Amino acid sequence: EADQNIRFPDQQDKIAFFEIPGNCTIQIFTEVGELIQLIEHIDGSGDEFWNLTTESNQVVTSGIYFAVIKDLDANEQTIKKFAIIR
């Protein structure tokens, strides 16, 4: 869920993933299942940011997206659905 108190005024094209495992991958998929971005989060923190671009550095459009967060230590995964509105 988006927190209305969190804003990035200097970076409008940015999504934050908070409270994620410190050693994980985040795969971003379109609503039809196309993988558009893979983020390797291995810095040990619980936060990661995505600049809303694809692997080929194209800006994503409005739509429904899925984030598959795979915990590399516990071998578990969580799926989150979110919308981008431009």
C-alpha positions as CSV (number, residue, x, y, z in Angstrom):
1,E,0.0,0.0,0.0
2,A,1.2,3.5,-0.8
3,D,1.7,5.7,2.2
4,Q,0.4,9.2,1.6
5,N,3.1,10.7,3.8
6,I,5.9,9.4,1.7
7,R,6.8,11.5,-1.3
8,F,9.8,11.9,-3.6
9,P,9.3,15.4,-4.9
10,D,12.7,15.5,-6.7
11,Q,12.1,12.0,-8.3
12,Q,8.5,11.5,-9.5
13,D,9.3,8.2,-11.2
14,K,10.2,6.1,-8.2
15,I,8.6,3.3,-6.2
16,A,9.9,2.1,-2.9
17,F,9.8,-1.4,-1.6
18,F,9.9,-1.2,2.2
19,E,10.5,-4.0,4.8
20,I,11.8,-6.5,2.3
21,P,14.4,-9.2,3.0
22,G,18.0,-8.0,3.0
23,N,19.0,-10.6,0.5
24,C,16.4,-11.0,-2.2
25,T,15.5,-10.4,-5.8
26,I,12.5,-8.4,-7.0
27,Q,11.1,-9.3,-10.4
28,I,8.6,-6.9,-11.9
29,F,6.0,-8.3,-14.3
30,T,3.3,-6.7,-16.5
31,E,-0.2,-7.8,-16.0
32,V,0.2,-10.3,-18.9
33,G,3.3,-11.9,-17.3
34,E,6.1,-10.2,-19.2
35,L,9.2,-9.8,-17.0
36,I,10.3,-6.2,-17.4
37,Q,12.8,-5.6,-14.6
38,L,15.0,-7.7,-12.3
39,I,16.4,-6.0,-9.2
40,E,19.0,-7.8,-7.1
41,H,18.7,-6.5,-3.6
42,I,21.7,-7.8,-1.6
43,D,22.8,-4.9,0.5
44,G,21.2,-6.3,3.7
45,S,18.9,-3.3,4.2
46,G,15.1,-3.6,4.1
47,D,14.5,-1.0,1.5
48,E,14.8,-0.9,-2.3
49,F,13.8,1.6,-4.9
50,W,12.8,1.2,-8.6
51,N,12.9,4.1,-11.1
52,L,10.0,2.7,-13.2
53,T,12.1,1.7,-16.1
54,T,12.4,-1.7,-17.9
55,E,15.6,-3.7,-18.4
56,S,16.0,-1.9,-21.7
57,N,15.7,1.5,-20.0
58,Q,12.2,2.4,-21.2
59,V,9.8,4.2,-18.9
60,V,6.8,2.0,-18.0
61,T,3.3,3.0,-18.9
62,S,0.2,3.2,-16.7
63,G,-1.1,-0.2,-15.8
64,I,-1.2,-3.1,-13.3
65,Y,2.1,-4.7,-12.3
66,F,3.3,-7.5,-10.1
67,A,6.4,-7.6,-7.9
68,V,7.7,-11.1,-7.1
69,I,10.0,-10.7,-4.1
70,K,12.1,-13.9,-3.6
71,D,13.9,-14.2,-0.2
72,L,17.2,-15.8,-1.2
73,D,18.0,-16.9,2.4
74,A,14.7,-18.4,3.4
75,N,13.8,-19.6,-0.1
76,E,10.3,-18.0,0.1
77,Q,8.5,-15.6,-2.2
78,T,5.9,-12.9,-1.9
79,I,3.8,-11.5,-4.7
80,K,2.6,-7.9,-4.6
81,K,0.2,-6.2,-7.1
82,F,0.4,-2.5,-7.7
83,A,-0.8,0.1,-10.2
84,I,1.0,2.9,-12.0
85,I,-1.1,5.9,-13.0
86,R,0.5,8.5,-15.1
